[in-house]
Amino acid sequence: MLVTRNQSKHRSAEAVELWNYLTAESGTSISVAYAELNGSHPESISPNTDRCYIFLSGMAKMNVEDNSYSISSGDVVYVERGKRHSMEGQATYYVINNPPFQRK
């Protein structure tokens, strides 16, 4: 399955522009989004999905529960479902959710 940038679905969240490539509607076992962070994305919890963030460029600070990480290009952060996490900085990354993320 090929999904091009033109086929992805663009959406905005606080301090993040996202392009959803694979979603729950894709019928895949994961969801994949490309993101551009510019500022502070507030704390959130993903109660139903594990998340893997793959950083492509830029620098950011990511908090996961009581841990704080300085992130740069090439880093990967895994966040288990139900864990508090937030991020701030300027960076591009892919986020992969398993099972696929679904907006409630």
Secondary structure, 3 states (H helix, E strand, C coil): CCCCHHHCEEEEECCEEEEEEECHHHCCCCEEEEEEEEEEEEEEECCCCEEEEEEEEEEEEEEECCEEEEEECCCEEEECCCCEEEEEEEEEEEEEEECCCCCC
